[in-house]
Amino acid sequence: MMDKLNTLEQKFDELGSALADPAVIADPALYQRHAKAYSELSPVVDKFREYKRLLHAAGETKALLDSESDPEMQALAAAEVESLERRIEACEKDLRLLLMPKDPNDEKNVLLEIRAGTGGDEATLFAADLFRMYARFAERQGWRVEVMDEHSSGVGGFKEIIAMVEGDRVYSKLKYESGVHRVQRVPQTEASGRIHTSAVTVAVLPEADEVEIQIDPKDLRVDTFCSSGPGGQSVNTTYSAVRITHLPTGLVVSCQDEKSQIKNRAKALRVLRSRLYDLAMQEQRKAIAENRKSQVGTGDRSEKIRTYNFPQNRVSDHRIGMTLYSLQDFMDGNIGSMVEALITHFEAERLKEAALAGT
């Protein structure tokens, strides 16, 4: 590990020098590549330098401990060595994690798809609540949310809503939200006050770049139709809504959010590209699973991952056994503690898996 870290530190210093080179500064594309590589190496190099400082401090303190005869000073030095060794151990763990291969999708924007499941009208209302929760969380993160398509229910909820979430490392924070979200509460549509259990599915798909997923126009059937719902004079009068069918896979994407057919077509293609990318990833994971018994973080959407219990004011994530008794605050978008706990859990699982594999 030390050899690899020393090599990375040397590369980091070289990139730092290159960023100050007038020839590199004069080439925007080259400068951007160097700056990105420098930024990616910065966390691991900073942690490595902290690690080396701790090792140096521990060495000096141990030398003092060996040479000191005063019992009081020896006790102080021994306590300092113990503290430094704990910090060194934590640093080593952080470095092992930083050196693990990164998820190539972590930097991507995401396509957030929320669909009502079992529970009728109540499920559609909870789908709307979940969308509001994620939208507020995105606002706190400084992300941008753009609705790509939506299908409302008669009671003011969503049968389905699809949105693009754009910003810094969106997929890295939302990727563990995919799954079935279960709600237990007295529905607004229930007159007798009985608690109902409903379910909503959430899918978080990394946005695919055009270079990653090439779509042959010959593989598409594009239909136009009149949009429905709110929207003024263009609704039911102009063929602005677009439905695209990908013939090889049978995937169908529709978009009617914009008044312009061209804009709706562009949005629909972004959604289609992301779904095709997710399909390719699922095939890849399936192939890996056939050669490996255990697989961490597959994002299986058939599992109930979380329960929102309104009568008891609690939200529980079943994958990590975490329960919070602040449900209303959670629904207002304060989901950061749960998101961070999930990231920590699945990173620890990756480390464990890597250790078992002997890497």
C-alpha positions in Angstrom: 0.0 0.0 0.0 2.8 2.4 0.8 4.4 2.0 -2.6 1.1 2.8 -4.3 0.5 5.8 -2.0 4.0 7.2 -2.7 3.4 6.9 -6.4 0.1 8.7 -6.1 1.7 11.5 -4.1 4.4 11.9 -6.8 1.7 12.0 -9.5 -0.2 14.6 -7.4 2.9 16.9 -7.2 3.5 16.5 -10.9 -0.1 17.5 -11.7 0.3 20.5 -9.3 3.3 21.7 -11.2 1.6 21.1 -14.6 -1.4 23.3 -13.5 1.1 26.2 -13.1 2.7 25.6 -16.6 1.7 28.3 -19.1 1.5 25.8 -21.9 -1.1 23.8 -19.9 -3.0 26.9 -18.9 -3.2 27.9 -22.6 -4.9 24.6 -23.5 -8.3 24.6 -21.8 -9.1 20.9 -22.5 -5.7 19.8 -21.1 -5.9 22.1 -18.1 -9.4 20.7 -17.3 -8.2 17.1 -17.5 -5.2 17.9 -15.2 -7.4 19.8 -12.8 -9.9 16.9 -12.6 -7.1 14.4 -12.0 -5.6 16.7 -9.3 -8.9 17.1 -7.6 -9.5 13.3 -7.6 -6.1 12.6 -6.0 -6.3 15.4 -3.4 -8.3 13.4 -0.8 -6.1 10.4 -0.8 -2.9 12.4 -0.8 -4.1 14.7 2.0 -5.0 11.6 4.1 -1.6 10.0 3.2 0.3 13.1 4.4 -1.7 13.1 7.6 -0.8 9.4 8.0 2.9 10.2 7.6 2.7 13.0 10.1 1.1 10.7 12.6 3.7 8.0 12.1 6.5 10.6 12.6 4.8 11.9 15.8 4.4 8.4 17.1 8.0 7.6 16.4 9.2 10.7 18.2 6.9 10.1 21.2 8.1 6.4 21.5 11.7 7.6 21.5 10.9 10.0 24.3 9.1 7.3 26.2 12.2 5.0 25.9 14.6 7.8 27.1 12.5 9.4 29.8 13.0 8.3 33.4 10.4 10.5 35.1 7.4 8.4 35.8 4.9 11.3 35.2 6.5 12.1 31.8 6.5 8.4 30.9 2.7 8.2 31.7 2.0 11.2 29.5 4.1 9.9 26.7 2.5 6.4 26.9 -1.0 8.0 26.7 0.1 10.1 23.7 1.4 7.0 21.9 -1.9 5.2 22.6 -3.8 8.1 21.2 -1.6 8.4 18.1 -1.9 4.7 17.4 -5.7 4.9 17.4 -5.5 7.8 14.9 -3.0 5.8 12.8 -5.3 2.8 12.7 -8.3 5.0 11.7 -6.1 6.7 9.0 -5.1 3.3 7.6 -8.8 2.3 7.3 -9.6 5.6 5.5 -6.7 5.1 3.1 -7.8 1.5 2.3 -11.2 2.9 1.5 -9.9 5.7 -0.6 -7.7 3.3 -2.6 -10.6 1.1 -3.5 -11.9 1.4 -7.1 -14.5 4.2 -7.3 -18.0 3.7 -8.6 -17.7 5.3 -12.0 -21.3 6.6 -11.7 -20.8 8.5 -8.4 -20.2 11.8 -10.2 -23.3 11.5 -12.4 -26.6 13.2 -12.3 -29.6 10.9 -11.7 -33.0 10.1 -13.1 -35.3 9.8 -10.1 -38.4 7.7 -10.8 -41.1 7.4 -8.2 -44.2 5.2 -8.8 -47.2 4.4 -6.7 -47.5 0.7 -5.8 -50.0 -1.2 -3.7 -52.4 1.0 -1.8 -54.5 2.8 -4.4 -55.0 6.5 -4.0 -53.0 6.5 -0.7 -50.0 5.2 -2.6 -50.2 8.0 -5.1 -50.3 10.6 -2.2 -47.3 9.1 -0.6 -45.5 9.1 -4.0 -46.1 12.9 -4.0 -44.8 13.1 -0.4 -41.6 11.2 -1.3 -41.0 13.4 -4.3 -41.3 16.5 -2.1 -38.9 14.9 0.4 -36.2 14.3 -2.3 -36.8 17.8 -3.9 -36.2 19.5 -0.5 -33.1 17.4 0.1 -31.9 18.3 -3.3 -32.5 22.0 -2.6 -30.4 21.7 0.6 -27.6 20.1 -1.5 -27.7 22.9 -4.0 -28.9 20.5 -6.7 -31.3 21.2 -9.6 -34.5 19.2 -10.0 -36.3 19.1 -13.4 -39.5 17.2 -13.8 -39.3 15.1 -17.0 -42.8 13.4 -16.9 -45.6 13.0 -14.4 -49.0 11.3 -14.2 -51.2 12.7 -11.5 -54.0 10.9 -9.6 -57.4 12.2 -9.0 -56.7 13.0 -5.3 -53.6 15.1 -6.0 -50.9 12.5 -5.8 -48.7 10.9 -8.5 -49.2 7.6 -10.1 -45.7 8.2 -11.5 -43.2 11.1 -11.5 -39.9 11.2 -13.2 -37.3 13.9 -12.6 -33.7 14.6 -13.5 -31.6 15.7 -10.5 -28.4 17.5 -11.5 -25.5 18.6 -9.3 -22.4 17.6 -7.5 -22.0 13.8 -6.9 -25.8 13.2 -6.9 -25.7 9.5 -7.7 -23.1 8.9 -4.9 -25.7 10.1 -2.3 -29.0 8.9 -3.8 -28.0 5.5 -5.2 -29.1 3.6 -2.0 -32.6 5.0 -2.2 -33.7 2.5 -4.9 -36.2 0.1 -3.6 -39.7 -0.3 -2.2 -40.7 2.4 0.4 -43.5 1.3 2.7 -45.8 3.8 4.5 -48.1 3.1 7.5 -50.6 5.8 8.3 -54.3 6.8 8.3 -54.9 7.9 4.7 -56.6 11.2 3.9 -59.0 9.1 1.8 -60.0 6.9 4.8 -63.0 8.0 6.8 -62.9 5.4 9.5 -59.5 6.3 10.8 -57.9 2.8 10.1 -54.1 2.6 9.5 -53.3 1.4 6.0 -50.1 0.1 4.6 -49.1 1.2 1.1 -46.0 1.0 -1.0 -44.1 3.2 -3.4 -41.2 2.2 -5.6 -38.2 4.5 -6.1 -35.6 4.0 -8.8 -32.4 6.0 -9.0 -30.7 5.7 -12.4 -27.4 7.3 -13.3 -27.7 9.6 -16.3 -26.0 8.1 -19.3 -23.7 10.2 -21.5 -24.3 10.0 -25.2 -20.9 8.4 -25.7 -21.8 5.6 -23.2 -25.2 4.7 -24.8 -25.4 5.1 -28.5 -29.0 5.0 -29.8 -29.6 4.2 -33.4 -32.4 6.4 -34.8 -33.6 3.3 -36.8 -34.3 1.6 -33.5 -36.8 4.2 -32.4 -40.5 4.7 -33.1 -41.5 8.2 -32.3 -45.2 9.0 -31.8 -46.7 12.5 -31.1 -49.9 13.2 -29.3 -51.8 16.0 -27.6 -50.6 16.6 -24.0 -53.1 16.3 -21.1 -53.4 18.0 -17.7 -52.6 21.6 -16.8 -50.8 23.7 -19.4 -53.1 26.3 -21.0 -54.2 26.6 -24.6 -51.6 24.0 -25.9 -53.3 21.2 -24.0 -55.4 18.9 -26.2 -54.8 21.2 -29.2 -51.2 20.7 -30.4 -49.2 17.5 -30.9 -46.4 18.5 -28.5 -46.3 15.4 -26.3 -43.8 12.7 -27.5 -43.7 8.9 -27.0 -40.6 7.1 -27.9 -40.4 3.3 -28.2 -37.0 1.6 -28.3 -37.8 -1.4 -30.6 -34.9 -3.7 -29.6 -35.8 -3.6 -25.9 -39.5 -2.6 -26.0 -38.8 0.3 -23.6 -41.3 3.1 -23.9 -40.7 6.7 -22.7 -43.2 9.5 -22.9 -42.8 13.2 -22.1 -45.4 16.0 -22.2 -44.0 18.4 -19.7 -42.9 21.0 -22.2 -45.1 22.9 -24.8 -42.4 22.3 -27.4 -42.3 18.9 -29.2 -38.6 19.4 -29.7 -38.0 19.9 -26.0 -40.2 16.9 -25.1 -38.3 14.7 -27.5 -34.9 15.8 -26.0 -36.2 15.1 -22.5 -37.6 11.7 -23.5 -34.2 10.7 -25.1 -32.4 11.6 -21.9 -34.8 9.3 -19.9 -34.4 6.5 -22.5 -30.7 6.8 -22.5 -30.5 6.5 -18.7 -32.9 3.5 -18.7 -30.8 1.7 -21.3 -27.7 2.4 -19.3 -29.4 0.9 -16.2 -30.5 -2.1 -18.2 -26.9 -2.7 -19.3 -25.7 -2.4 -15.7 -28.3 -4.9 -14.5 -27.0 -7.4 -17.2 -23.5 -6.8 -16.0 -24.4 -7.3 -12.3 -26.3 -10.5 -13.3 -23.2 -11.8 -15.0 -21.1 -11.0 -12.0 -23.6 -12.7 -9.6 -23.4 -15.9 -11.6 -19.7 -16.1 -10.7 -19.9 -14.8 -7.2 -22.2 -16.0 -4.4 -22.5 -12.7 -2.5 -23.0 -9.3 -3.9 -23.1 -6.0 -2.1 -25.2 -3.1 -3.0 -27.1 -4.5 -6.0 -30.0 -2.1 -5.4 -32.6 -4.8 -5.8 -35.9 -2.9 -6.1 -38.0 -5.8 -5.1 -37.0 -5.5 -1.4 -38.8 -3.3 1.1 -35.9 -1.1 2.1 -37.6 1.4 4.4 -40.8 1.9 6.4 -42.4 5.2 7.3 -44.7 4.8 10.3 -46.7 8.0 10.9 -48.6 6.9 14.1 -45.3 6.2 15.9 -43.4 9.1 14.2 -40.6 6.8 13.1 -38.7 5.9 9.9 -36.8 2.7 9.8 -34.3 1.5 7.2 -34.3 -2.3 7.2 -30.9 -2.8 5.5 -28.9 -1.1 8.3 -31.3 -1.4 11.2 -31.5 2.4 11.6 -34.6 4.0 13.1 -35.2 7.8 13.5 -38.1 9.2 15.6 -38.4 12.4 13.7 -40.5 11.4 10.7 -41.9 14.8 9.9 -38.4 16.4 9.9 -37.3 13.5 7.6 -40.2 14.1 5.2 -39.2 17.7 5.1 -36.0 16.7 3.4 -33.7 16.2 6.4 -32.6 12.8 5.3 -28.8 13.5 5.4 -28.1 11.4 8.5 -29.8 8.3 6.9 -28.0 8.9 3.6 -24.6 9.1 5.3 -25.3 6.0 7.4 -26.1 4.0 4.3 -23.0 5.2 2.5 -20.9 4.3 5.5 -22.5 0.8 5.8 -22.1 -0.1 2.2 -18.5 1.2 2.1 -17.7 -1.0 5.1 -19.3 -3.9 3.2 -17.1 -3.2 0.2 -14.0 -3.2 2.5 -15.1 -6.4 4.1 -15.6 -8.0 0.8 -12.2 -6.8 -0.5 -10.5 -8.3 2.6 -12.2 -11.6 2.1 -11.1 -11.6 -1.6 -7.5 -11.0 -0.4 -7.2 -7.6 -2.0 
